Amino acid sequence: MNDAFDDLMAIEADIRRAAQALLRQQRSDGHWVFELEADATIPAEYILLRQYLGEPDDPELERKIGVYLRRIQGMHGGWPLFHGGEFDISATVKAYFCLKMIGDSPDAPHMARARAAILAAGGAWRANVFTRILLAQFGELAWRHVPTIPVELVLLPRWFPIHLSRMSYWARTVMVPLLVLAALRVRARNPRGIRIQELFAATAKAPPKAPTHRKRGWALFFNGLDGVLKVVEPLWPKALRRRAIERCAAFVTERLNGEDGLGAIYPAMANAVMMYDALGHPPEHPHRAIARRAIDKLLVIRADEAYCQPCVSPVWDTALAIHAMMDVGSEEAVAAARRGLGWLLPLQELELKGDWAERRPDVRPGGWAFQYRNAHYPDLDDTAVVVMAMDRARREFRAGNGYDQAVSRGAEWTVGLQSRNGGWGAFDADNVDHYLNNIPFADHGALLDPPTADVSARCVSMMAQLGETAASPAMRTGLDYLRREQAADGSWFGRWGVNYVYGTWSALCALNAAGLGGSDPCVRKAADWLIAIQNPDGGWGEDCTSYKLDYRGYEAAPSNASQTAWALLGLMAAGEVDHPAVARGIAYLQQTQEATGLWRQDAYTGGGFPRVFYLRYHGYPAFFPLWALARYRNLKRGNVRRALLGM
């Protein structure tokens, strides 16, 4: 008994240190926002955007971005898509171009190694579509090597099989200004005259091999269509082209989103600036100027290095930090959680019907975005997590009825966007026209936003926490969807987090909230799977390569703090708080906690687009391990009520 008491006292001290560290990072207005890091492509594109526009030089910023890019170069000579990852030709071409642009000699050892790796992979011809578009803009290759995406696409009727409304929100916001750029083909100013022809192997002038996500029949059809379009596009009536360009410009301007930017994601924001430039708007034009300012807000500038984020995650960071603080439960932590909720409350979108209303016109708005503002594109994952946090405040901390309307409208919007198969996508309902991923432009395989287990689990968790039972059609079909999505080994695929550990944690929380205990076959199988993949050091880890193998399953990796926390939270949701695996996982978190109260983590555990784009959430090792430790303490003390909540 004394040993158990001493163990809990030690955990209590660790919780206190971690909570204080998280409190120190809360902003004065109550919110949290941590850095969101991607790969080399975004900072490289930022420098190349400045040169495309011919903007004034900023030697110090260029120097710092150069330091960052050289630091993250891989041992293979190129640049990976995540920490420790394999060579990626597209990221490497962009990083090389950027470094040469800012003055690195092609003969420098790091540049020679990168060039050799690119040529060994077939040369810059083998880069992905977005990279080849950039190279075409700089005149490094001809536009005929880029899939044709006619701007007149925006004039097609809603019922047409290829229509923007059938694509994901990120595809729409990136593609619409890009359609204008592809139509006008404005050449980059490139005032320094930097070229990278040395990256093109003379023996490899064919486009890349069709990605594995493409189906042979569809690929043949769309490749044939691309060939036809290349022939007939110059014959299109000029008046029709002007009308299409005007439609694109109107789309972008309506969704410009102030200094938070089009879609609040870097690629769309950069394309918007270049579109306004191509349309002849000078830098001081209001639309172009605000679009350009939005990009600079993504910069992270430190004393010695700098990079550009793909977007920011304040709503997500704040909502998850609030849940961790609520589990901590101290007076100071609860006060911080309330400040965070006060910051979140006015960010709910209650008026504007965004693009999601194309498929659900009768649903009232009520969601939260991932970023500070993104009114046209709230997302279901954030909304469910925020609603659960506000409901917890009402249940656990006597917050009164101040959150009642926000909770009601958020839940109404979430349920209203359930897809026909019972699951939920991140931003849209029934975004499932999978044939579109076969068009040549979509070599990333991420043109759609179909339902996924992790987002669906969050929505089911929210409904269960709010009192919905299996008698509710939405809850019943949501649970059925989760059961169907469980893999044979007991895990669930994680779309927005890496990967099966993330998906399984999410699903177990949902099943727990819905009242399914450890004896349920789905729960038992998932818990056994998590226990089976625990590393010898007591932690859990999973590499982004689990997305590279056609989703064949979990790929073991060294333990890290956030994935260990997910596994622990999942096991505790499955009723396994007393299992030795949980004790070993808690011990791993205690042993790896640093003197600052935080955990070091270089691993990328966030998903952007499986196979092509990953994220390092700097906040994950700040709040998830704290959350797991606090949840463990609460359960060991017998506070079962907390564990029955949705997260």
C-alpha positions as CSV (number, residue, x, y, z in Angstrom):
1,M,0.0,0.0,0.0
2,N,2.8,2.4,0.9
3,D,4.6,1.7,-2.4
4,A,1.4,2.5,-4.4
5,F,1.0,5.6,-2.4
6,D,4.6,6.7,-3.0
7,D,4.1,5.9,-6.7
8,L,1.1,8.2,-6.9
9,M,2.9,10.9,-5.0
10,A,5.8,10.8,-7.5
11,I,3.3,11.0,-10.4
12,E,1.6,13.9,-8.7
13,A,4.9,15.8,-8.7
14,D,5.5,15.0,-12.3
15,I,2.0,16.2,-13.2
16,R,2.6,19.4,-11.3
17,R,5.8,20.1,-13.2
18,A,4.2,19.3,-16.6
19,A,1.1,21.4,-15.8
20,Q,3.3,24.4,-14.8
21,A,5.2,24.1,-18.0
22,L,2.0,24.1,-20.0
23,L,0.6,27.0,-18.0
24,R,3.7,29.0,-18.9
25,Q,2.9,28.6,-22.5
26,Q,-0.7,29.9,-22.3
27,R,-1.1,33.3,-24.0
28,S,-2.5,36.2,-22.0
29,D,-5.9,36.0,-23.7
30,G,-6.3,32.4,-22.7
31,H,-5.3,30.4,-25.7
32,W,-2.4,28.1,-26.6
33,V,-0.7,27.9,-29.9
34,F,2.4,25.8,-30.6
35,E,4.6,25.6,-33.6
36,L,3.4,23.4,-36.5
37,E,6.3,22.1,-38.5
38,A,6.2,20.3,-41.9
39,D,9.1,19.4,-44.1
40,A,11.5,21.4,-46.3
41,T,9.0,22.2,-49.0
42,I,7.2,25.1,-47.2
43,P,10.2,27.2,-46.2
44,A,11.8,26.5,-49.6
45,E,8.6,27.6,-51.4
46,Y,8.5,30.7,-49.3
47,I,11.9,31.9,-50.5
48,L,11.0,30.9,-54.1
49,L,7.7,32.8,-53.8
50,R,9.6,36.0,-52.9
51,Q,11.8,35.5,-56.0
52,Y,8.8,34.7,-58.2
53,L,7.3,38.0,-57.1
54,G,10.7,39.9,-57.3
55,E,10.4,41.1,-53.8
56,P,13.2,43.1,-52.1
57,D,15.9,41.0,-50.6
58,D,15.9,40.0,-46.9
59,P,19.4,38.6,-46.4
60,E,19.0,37.8,-42.7
61,L,15.8,35.9,-43.2
62,E,17.3,34.0,-46.1
63,R,20.3,33.2,-44.0
64,K,18.2,31.8,-41.2
65,I,16.0,29.7,-43.5
66,G,19.2,28.3,-45.1
67,V,20.5,27.3,-41.6
68,Y,17.2,25.5,-41.0
69,L,17.2,23.7,-44.4
70,R,20.8,22.5,-44.0
71,R,20.1,21.2,-40.5
72,I,17.2,19.0,-41.6
73,Q,19.0,17.5,-44.7
74,G,19.0,13.7,-44.4
75,M,22.0,11.4,-44.3
76,H,20.9,10.1,-47.8
77,G,21.8,13.5,-49.2
78,G,18.3,14.7,-49.8
79,W,15.4,16.0,-47.7
80,P,12.8,13.7,-46.1
81,L,9.1,14.4,-45.5
82,F,9.5,13.8,-41.7
83,H,12.3,13.5,-39.2
84,G,14.6,10.6,-40.1
85,G,12.5,9.7,-43.2
86,E,13.7,8.4,-46.5
87,F,14.7,10.6,-49.5
88,D,11.9,12.5,-51.2
89,I,12.7,13.9,-54.6
90,S,10.2,16.7,-54.6
91,A,11.2,18.1,-51.2
92,T,14.9,17.8,-52.3
93,V,14.4,19.6,-55.6
94,K,12.7,22.5,-53.8
95,A,15.3,22.7,-51.0
96,Y,18.1,22.5,-53.5
97,F,16.6,25.3,-55.6
98,C,16.0,27.4,-52.5
99,L,19.5,27.0,-51.2
100,K,21.0,27.8,-54.6
101,M,18.7,30.8,-54.8
102,I,20.0,32.2,-51.5
103,G,23.7,31.7,-52.5
104,D,24.8,28.2,-51.7
105,S,27.3,27.0,-54.3
106,P,26.3,24.0,-56.3
107,D,29.8,22.7,-55.5
108,A,29.3,22.8,-51.8
109,P,29.3,19.3,-50.3
110,H,25.7,19.4,-49.1
111,M,24.5,20.6,-52.5
112,A,26.6,18.0,-54.4
113,R,25.1,15.3,-52.3
114,A,21.6,16.5,-52.9
115,R,22.2,16.8,-56.6
116,A,23.6,13.3,-56.8
117,A,20.6,11.9,-54.9
118,I,18.2,13.7,-57.3
119,L,19.9,12.5,-60.4
120,A,20.1,9.0,-59.0
121,A,16.3,9.1,-58.7
122,G,15.9,10.1,-62.3
123,G,16.2,13.8,-62.1
124,A,13.8,16.6,-61.4
125,W,11.5,15.2,-64.1
126,R,10.4,12.7,-61.4
127,A,9.2,15.3,-59.0
128,N,5.5,15.5,-58.2
129,V,2.9,17.7,-60.0
130,F,3.1,20.7,-57.6
131,T,6.9,20.7,-57.9
132,R,6.8,20.5,-61.7
133,I,4.3,23.4,-61.8
134,L,6.8,25.5,-59.8
135,L,9.6,24.5,-62.1
136,A,7.4,25.4,-65.1
137,Q,6.8,28.8,-63.6
138,F,10.5,29.4,-63.3
139,G,11.1,28.2,-66.9
140,E,13.0,25.1,-65.8
141,L,10.7,22.8,-67.7
142,A,7.9,23.2,-70.3
143,W,4.3,23.4,-69.3
144,R,3.6,20.3,-71.5
145,H,5.3,18.3,-68.7
146,V,2.5,19.4,-66.3
147,P,-1.0,17.9,-66.3
148,T,-3.5,20.3,-68.0
149,I,-6.1,21.7,-65.6
150,P,-8.2,24.1,-67.7
151,V,-9.5,27.1,-65.8
152,E,-12.9,26.6,-67.4
153,L,-13.3,23.8,-64.9
154,V,-14.9,26.3,-62.6
155,L,-17.8,26.9,-65.1
156,L,-18.9,23.3,-65.2
157,P,-22.3,22.5,-63.6
158,R,-22.6,20.9,-60.2
159,W,-23.7,17.6,-61.6
160,F,-20.6,17.2,-63.8
161,P,-18.3,14.3,-62.6
162,I,-15.3,16.6,-62.3
163,H,-16.4,19.6,-60.2
164,L,-14.7,21.6,-57.5
165,S,-17.5,20.8,-55.0
166,R,-16.6,17.1,-55.3
167,M,-13.1,17.8,-54.0
168,S,-11.8,18.5,-50.5
169,Y,-11.6,21.9,-49.1
170,W,-7.9,22.0,-49.3
171,A,-8.0,21.0,-53.0
172,R,-10.5,23.7,-53.8
173,T,-8.6,26.5,-52.2
174,V,-5.3,25.4,-53.7
175,M,-6.6,24.7,-57.1
176,V,-8.8,27.7,-57.9
177,P,-6.0,30.3,-57.9
178,L,-3.7,27.7,-59.5
179,L,-6.2,27.4,-62.4
180,V,-5.6,31.0,-63.1
181,L,-1.8,30.6,-62.9
182,A,-1.9,27.6,-65.2
183,A,-4.0,29.6,-67.7
184,L,-1.9,32.8,-67.7
185,R,1.5,31.1,-67.3
186,V,3.2,34.2,-65.9
187,R,7.0,33.6,-65.7
188,A,8.7,34.0,-62.4
189,R,10.6,37.3,-62.2
190,N,13.6,35.5,-60.7
191,P,15.8,38.7,-60.5
192,R,18.9,36.7,-59.6
193,G,18.5,34.5,-62.7
194,I,19.1,31.3,-60.8
195,R,18.6,28.1,-62.8
196,I,18.8,24.4,-61.8
197,Q,19.1,22.6,-65.1
198,E,21.8,20.5,-63.6
199,L,19.0,18.6,-61.8
200,F,17.5,17.2,-65.0
201,A,18.9,13.8,-66.0
202,A,19.1,13.8,-69.8
203,T,18.0,10.2,-70.0
204,A,14.8,10.7,-68.0
205,K,12.3,12.9,-69.6
206,A,9.1,11.0,-69.0
207,P,6.6,12.0,-66.3
208,P,6.7,10.0,-63.1
209,K,5.3,6.5,-62.9
210,A,1.6,6.5,-61.9
211,P,1.3,6.5,-58.1
212,T,0.1,3.4,-56.4
213,H,-3.2,4.9,-55.3
214,R,-4.3,5.1,-58.9
215,K,-6.5,2.5,-60.6
216,R,-5.2,1.4,-64.0
217,G,-8.5,1.9,-65.9
218,W,-9.2,5.3,-64.5
219,A,-5.6,6.4,-64.9
220,L,-5.6,5.4,-68.6
221,F,-8.9,7.3,-69.1
222,F,-7.7,10.5,-67.4
223,N,-4.3,10.4,-69.0
224,G,-6.0,10.2,-72.4
225,L,-8.2,13.1,-71.4
226,D,-5.1,15.1,-70.4
227,G,-3.7,14.5,-73.9
228,V,-6.8,15.7,-75.6
229,L,-7.0,18.8,-73.4
230,K,-3.4,19.7,-74.3
231,V,-4.5,19.7,-78.0
232,V,-7.8,21.6,-77.6
233,E,-7.0,24.0,-74.8
234,P,-5.5,26.7,-77.1
235,L,-8.7,26.6,-79.1
236,W,-11.0,27.6,-76.3
237,P,-12.9,30.9,-76.8
238,K,-11.1,33.8,-75.2
239,A,-14.4,35.2,-73.8
240,L,-15.0,31.9,-72.0
241,R,-11.5,31.9,-70.5
242,R,-11.9,35.5,-69.3
243,R,-15.2,34.5,-67.6
244,A,-13.6,31.5,-66.0
245,I,-10.7,33.6,-64.7
246,E,-13.2,36.1,-63.3
247,R,-15.0,33.3,-61.5
248,C,-11.8,32.1,-60.0
249,A,-10.9,35.5,-58.8
250,A,-14.3,36.0,-57.2
251,F,-14.0,32.7,-55.4
252,V,-10.7,33.6,-53.9
253,T,-11.7,37.1,-53.0
254,E,-14.9,35.9,-51.2
255,R,-12.8,33.4,-49.1
256,L,-9.7,35.6,-48.7
257,N,-10.1,35.3,-44.9
258,G,-8.2,38.5,-44.0
259,E,-4.8,38.1,-42.5
260,D,-5.5,34.4,-41.8
261,G,-5.4,33.7,-45.5
262,L,-7.2,31.7,-48.1
263,G,-8.1,28.4,-46.5
264,A,-5.6,29.4,-43.8
265,I,-3.1,27.0,-45.4
266,Y,0.2,28.1,-47.0
267,P,-0.2,26.5,-50.5
268,A,-3.6,28.2,-51.1
269,M,-2.3,31.5,-49.6
270,A,0.8,31.5,-51.9
271,N,-1.3,30.7,-54.9
272,A,-3.7,33.5,-54.1
273,V,-0.9,36.1,-54.0
274,M,0.6,34.8,-57.3
275,M,-2.9,34.9,-58.8
276,Y,-3.4,38.5,-57.9
277,D,0.0,39.3,-59.3
278,A,-0.8,37.5,-62.5
279,L,-4.0,39.5,-62.8
280,G,-1.9,42.7,-62.7
281,H,-2.7,43.8,-59.2
282,P,0.3,45.7,-57.7
283,P,1.7,44.8,-54.3
284,E,-0.3,47.6,-52.6
285,H,-3.7,46.4,-54.0
286,P,-5.8,45.6,-50.9
287,H,-6.5,42.0,-51.8
288,R,-3.0,41.1,-52.8
289,A,-1.5,43.0,-49.8
290,I,-3.6,41.3,-47.2
291,A,-3.0,37.9,-48.9
292,R,0.7,38.5,-48.7
293,R,0.6,39.6,-45.1
294,A,-1.1,36.4,-44.2
295,I,1.9,34.4,-45.4
296,D,4.4,36.2,-43.2
297,K,2.3,35.4,-40.2
298,L,3.3,31.8,-40.7
299,L,7.0,32.5,-40.2
300,V,8.8,31.1,-37.2
301,I,11.9,33.2,-36.7
302,R,14.4,32.3,-34.0
303,A,17.9,33.7,-33.2
304,D,19.7,31.4,-35.5
305,E,17.2,29.9,-37.9
306,A,13.7,30.3,-39.4
307,Y,11.1,28.4,-41.2
308,C,7.6,28.8,-42.6
309,Q,4.7,26.8,-41.1
310,P,2.1,25.2,-43.4
311,C,-0.7,26.7,-41.1
312,V,-1.3,27.3,-37.4
313,S,-3.3,25.2,-35.0
314,P,-4.6,27.4,-32.1
315,V,-8.1,26.0,-31.7
316,W,-6.8,22.4,-31.8
317,D,-4.0,23.2,-29.4
318,T,-6.2,25.1,-27.0
319,A,-9.0,22.6,-26.9
320,L,-6.6,19.7,-26.3
321,A,-4.7,21.6,-23.7
322,I,-8.0,22.4,-21.9
323,H,-8.8,18.7,-21.7
324,A,-5.4,18.0,-20.2
325,M,-5.9,20.8,-17.7
326,M,-9.3,19.5,-16.7
327,D,-7.8,16.1,-16.0
328,V,-5.1,17.8,-13.9
329,G,-7.9,19.3,-11.9
330,S,-6.0,21.8,-9.7
331,E,-7.5,25.2,-9.0
332,E,-4.8,26.8,-11.2
333,A,-5.3,24.3,-14.0
334,V,-9.1,24.7,-14.0
335,A,-8.8,28.4,-14.1
336,A,-6.5,28.2,-17.1
337,A,-9.0,25.8,-18.8
338,R,-11.8,28.3,-18.2
339,R,-9.7,31.1,-19.8
340,G,-9.1,28.9,-22.8
341,L,-12.8,28.2,-23.1
342,G,-13.5,31.9,-22.9
343,W,-11.2,32.4,-25.8
344,L,-12.8,29.6,-27.9
345,L,-16.4,30.7,-27.3
346,P,-16.6,33.6,-29.7
347,L,-14.7,31.7,-32.4
348,Q,-17.7,29.5,-33.2
349,E,-19.1,30.2,-36.6
350,L,-22.9,30.7,-36.2
351,E,-23.7,32.8,-39.3
352,L,-21.8,31.9,-42.4
353,K,-22.6,28.7,-44.4
354,G,-19.3,27.6,-45.8
355,D,-18.5,25.3,-48.7
356,W,-19.8,22.4,-46.6
357,A,-23.3,23.6,-47.3
358,E,-23.0,22.5,-50.9
359,R,-24.0,19.0,-49.7
360,R,-25.8,20.0,-46.5
361,P,-27.7,23.2,-47.3
362,D,-30.3,22.8,-44.6
363,V,-27.8,22.4,-41.7
364,R,-27.2,25.4,-39.5
365,P,-23.6,26.5,-39.0
366,G,-22.0,25.9,-35.6
367,G,-18.5,24.7,-36.1
368,W,-15.0,25.8,-35.1
369,A,-12.0,26.0,-37.4
370,F,-8.6,24.6,-36.8
371,Q,-6.9,28.0,-37.2
372,Y,-7.7,31.4,-35.7
373,R,-10.2,32.1,-38.4
374,N,-11.3,30.0,-41.4
375,A,-15.1,30.7,-41.5
376,H,-15.7,29.0,-44.8
377,Y,-14.0,25.8,-43.6
378,P,-14.8,24.8,-40.0
379,D,-13.9,21.2,-39.2
380,L,-15.6,18.4,-37.4
381,D,-12.6,17.2,-35.4
382,D,-12.0,20.5,-33.7
383,T,-15.7,21.1,-33.2
384,A,-16.2,17.8,-31.5
385,V,-13.2,18.3,-29.2
386,V,-14.3,21.9,-28.3
387,V,-17.9,20.8,-27.6
388,M,-16.7,18.0,-25.3
389,A,-14.4,20.5,-23.4
390,M,-17.3,22.9,-22.9
391,D,-19.6,20.1,-21.8
392,R,-16.9,18.9,-19.3
393,A,-16.8,22.4,-17.9
394,R,-20.6,22.2,-17.3
395,R,-20.4,18.8,-15.8
396,E,-17.2,18.9,-13.7
397,F,-16.6,22.5,-12.8
398,R,-20.1,24.0,-12.4
399,A,-19.6,26.4,-15.3
400,G,-23.3,27.2,-15.5
401,N,-25.3,27.5,-18.7
402,G,-22.9,29.9,-20.5
403,Y,-21.8,27.2,-22.9
404,D,-25.2,25.7,-23.6
405,Q,-25.9,27.4,-26.9
406,A,-22.3,26.8,-28.2
407,V,-22.6,23.1,-27.2
408,S,-26.0,22.7,-28.8
409,R,-25.1,24.4,-32.1
410,G,-21.8,22.6,-32.3
411,A,-23.4,19.2,-31.8
412,E,-26.2,20.1,-34.3
413,W,-23.7,21.0,-37.0
414,T,-21.6,17.9,-36.3
415,V,-24.5,15.5,-36.5
416,G,-25.7,17.3,-39.6
417,L,-22.5,16.6,-41.5
418,Q,-22.5,12.8,-40.9
419,S,-21.9,11.0,-44.2
420,R,-24.2,8.3,-45.5
421,N,-21.9,5.5,-44.5
422,G,-22.2,6.6,-40.9
423,G,-18.8,8.2,-40.6
424,W,-17.5,11.7,-40.7
425,G,-14.9,13.5,-42.9
426,A,-13.0,16.4,-41.6
427,F,-14.7,19.2,-43.5
428,D,-17.4,17.9,-45.7
429,A,-20.1,15.2,-45.9
430,D,-19.9,12.5,-48.5
431,N,-16.7,13.7,-50.1
432,V,-16.2,10.2,-51.6
433,D,-15.8,10.5,-55.4
434,H,-12.7,8.4,-55.3
435,Y,-12.3,8.3,-59.1
436,L,-11.0,11.9,-58.9
437,N,-7.8,10.7,-57.2
438,N,-6.9,9.2,-60.6
439,I,-6.7,12.5,-62.5
440,P,-3.1,13.3,-63.4
441,F,-3.1,16.4,-61.2
442,A,-3.9,14.3,-58.1
443,D,-0.6,12.4,-57.9
444,H,-0.6,13.0,-54.2
445,G,-3.8,10.9,-53.8
446,A,-5.3,13.5,-51.4
447,L,-7.9,15.2,-53.5
448,L,-10.8,14.0,-51.3
449,D,-12.0,14.2,-47.7
450,P,-13.8,10.9,-47.0
451,P,-14.9,9.8,-43.6
452,T,-12.2,8.4,-41.4
453,A,-12.1,6.5,-38.2
454,D,-10.3,9.1,-36.1
455,V,-12.7,12.0,-37.0
456,S,-15.7,9.7,-36.7
457,A,-14.6,8.5,-33.3
458,R,-14.4,12.1,-32.1
459,C,-17.9,12.8,-33.3
460,V,-19.3,9.6,-31.7
461,S,-17.5,10.5,-28.5
462,M,-19.1,13.9,-28.5
463,M,-22.6,12.5,-29.1
464,A,-22.1,9.9,-26.4
465,Q,-20.8,12.4,-23.9
466,L,-23.9,14.5,-24.6
467,G,-26.2,11.6,-23.8
468,E,-26.9,10.1,-27.2
469,T,-27.4,6.3,-27.1
470,A,-27.4,3.6,-29.7
471,A,-31.2,4.2,-30.1
472,S,-30.2,7.4,-31.9
473,P,-29.8,6.7,-35.7
474,A,-26.7,8.9,-35.9
475,M,-25.1,7.1,-32.9
476,R,-26.0,3.7,-34.2
477,T,-24.7,4.2,-37.7
478,G,-21.6,5.9,-36.3
479,L,-20.8,2.9,-34.1
480,D,-21.5,0.6,-37.0
481,Y,-19.0,2.5,-39.1
482,L,-16.3,2.2,-36.4
483,R,-16.9,-1.5,-36.1
484,R,-16.6,-1.9,-39.9
485,E,-13.4,0.1,-40.0
486,Q,-11.5,-1.9,-37.3
487,A,-8.6,-3.8,-38.9
488,A,-8.2,-7.6,-38.5
489,D,-5.4,-7.1,-35.9
490,G,-7.7,-4.9,-33.8
491,S,-6.3,-1.5,-34.7
492,W,-7.9,1.5,-36.5
493,F,-6.3,3.6,-39.2
494,G,-5.4,7.1,-38.2
495,R,-5.8,9.7,-41.0
496,W,-4.9,12.8,-39.1
497,G,-2.4,11.3,-36.6
498,V,0.3,8.7,-37.0
499,N,-1.2,6.3,-37.4
500,Y,-2.7,3.1,-36.1
501,V,-1.9,4.1,-32.5
502,Y,-3.7,7.4,-33.1
503,G,-6.7,5.8,-34.7
504,T,-7.0,3.1,-32.1
505,W,-6.8,5.6,-29.2
506,S,-9.5,7.7,-30.9
507,A,-11.8,4.7,-31.5
508,L,-11.4,3.3,-28.0
509,C,-12.3,6.6,-26.4
510,A,-15.5,6.6,-28.6
511,L,-16.4,3.0,-27.7
512,N,-15.8,3.8,-24.0
513,A,-17.9,6.9,-24.1
514,A,-20.7,4.9,-25.7
515,G,-20.6,2.5,-22.8
516,L,-18.8,-0.5,-24.4
517,G,-16.6,-2.0,-21.8
518,G,-13.5,-4.2,-22.0
519,S,-15.5,-7.3,-22.6
520,D,-16.8,-6.0,-25.9
521,P,-15.0,-7.9,-28.7
522,C,-13.9,-4.7,-30.5
523,V,-12.5,-3.2,-27.4
524,R,-10.8,-6.4,-26.2
525,K,-9.1,-6.9,-29.6
526,A,-7.9,-3.3,-29.7
527,A,-6.5,-3.4,-26.2
528,D,-4.7,-6.6,-26.9
529,W,-3.2,-5.1,-30.0
530,L,-1.9,-2.0,-28.1
531,I,-0.4,-4.2,-25.4
532,A,1.3,-6.4,-28.1
533,I,3.1,-3.5,-29.8
534,Q,4.5,-1.9,-26.7
535,N,8.2,-1.3,-27.0
536,P,10.6,-2.9,-24.5
537,D,11.3,0.5,-22.9
538,G,7.6,0.7,-21.9
539,G,6.7,3.4,-24.5
540,W,5.0,3.3,-27.8
541,G,6.2,4.5,-31.2
542,E,5.0,4.4,-34.8
543,D,6.7,5.7,-37.9
544,C,5.2,7.6,-40.7
545,T,6.3,4.7,-43.0
546,S,3.1,2.9,-41.9
547,Y,1.4,5.1,-44.5
548,K,3.9,4.0,-47.2
549,L,3.0,0.4,-47.4
550,D,-0.5,0.7,-48.8
551,Y,-1.8,0.8,-45.2
552,R,-0.8,-2.8,-44.5
553,G,-0.4,-2.0,-40.8
554,Y,1.6,-0.7,-38.0
555,E,5.3,-0.1,-38.4
556,A,7.4,-0.2,-35.2
557,A,9.5,2.8,-34.3
558,P,11.3,4.1,-31.2
559,S,9.1,5.3,-28.4
560,N,8.0,8.9,-28.1
561,A,5.9,10.9,-25.6
562,S,2.8,11.7,-27.6
563,Q,2.2,8.2,-29.1
564,T,2.9,6.7,-25.7
565,A,0.3,9.0,-24.2
566,W,-2.3,7.9,-26.9
567,A,-1.7,4.3,-26.2
568,L,-2.1,4.8,-22.5
569,L,-5.3,6.9,-22.9
570,G,-6.6,4.2,-25.2
571,L,-5.8,1.4,-22.8
572,M,-7.4,3.3,-19.9
573,A,-10.5,3.9,-22.0
574,A,-10.6,0.1,-22.5
575,G,-10.6,-0.4,-18.7
576,E,-7.0,-1.5,-18.5
577,V,-5.7,1.0,-16.0
578,D,-4.3,-1.8,-13.8
579,H,-2.6,-3.7,-16.6
580,P,1.2,-3.9,-16.2
581,A,1.6,-2.5,-19.7
582,V,-0.1,0.7,-18.5
583,A,2.3,0.9,-15.5
584,R,5.3,0.5,-17.8
585,G,4.0,3.2,-20.1
586,I,3.5,5.6,-17.2
587,A,7.0,4.8,-16.0
588,Y,8.3,5.6,-19.5
589,L,6.7,9.0,-19.4
590,Q,8.1,9.7,-15.9
591,Q,11.6,8.6,-16.9
592,T,11.7,10.7,-20.1
593,Q,10.2,13.9,-18.7
594,E,12.8,16.6,-18.7
595,A,13.7,19.1,-16.0
596,T,11.5,21.7,-17.7
597,G,8.5,19.5,-17.1
598,L,8.1,18.8,-20.8
599,W,9.1,16.0,-23.1
600,R,11.5,16.2,-26.1
601,Q,10.1,14.8,-29.3
602,D,11.5,15.1,-32.8
603,A,9.2,12.5,-34.3
604,Y,6.4,13.7,-36.6
605,T,3.2,12.3,-35.3
606,G,0.7,14.4,-37.2
607,G,-0.8,13.6,-40.5
608,G,-1.3,16.1,-43.2
609,F,-1.7,13.9,-46.3
610,P,-0.7,10.3,-45.9
611,R,2.3,9.4,-48.0
612,V,3.1,13.0,-49.0
613,F,2.8,15.5,-46.1
614,Y,3.4,15.0,-42.4
615,L,3.3,17.4,-39.4
616,R,5.3,17.8,-36.2
617,Y,2.9,19.3,-33.7
618,H,5.2,20.9,-31.1
619,G,2.3,21.0,-28.6
620,Y,1.7,17.2,-28.7
621,P,4.6,16.3,-26.2
622,A,3.4,19.2,-24.0
623,F,-0.2,18.3,-23.4
624,F,-0.7,14.6,-24.3
625,P,1.8,13.1,-21.8
626,L,0.4,15.4,-19.1
627,W,-3.1,14.3,-20.0
628,A,-2.2,10.6,-19.7
629,L,-0.4,11.0,-16.4
630,A,-3.3,12.9,-14.9
631,R,-5.9,10.5,-16.2
632,Y,-3.9,7.6,-14.7
633,R,-3.8,9.3,-11.3
634,N,-7.5,10.0,-11.4
635,L,-8.4,6.5,-12.3
636,K,-6.1,5.0,-9.7
637,R,-7.8,7.2,-7.1
638,G,-11.1,5.8,-8.2
639,N,-12.6,8.8,-10.1
640,V,-14.3,6.7,-12.7
641,R,-16.6,9.4,-13.9
642,R,-13.8,11.2,-15.7
643,A,-12.9,8.1,-17.7
644,L,-16.4,7.8,-19.0
645,L,-16.2,11.2,-20.8
646,G,-15.6,11.2,-24.5
647,M,-11.9,11.9,-24.4
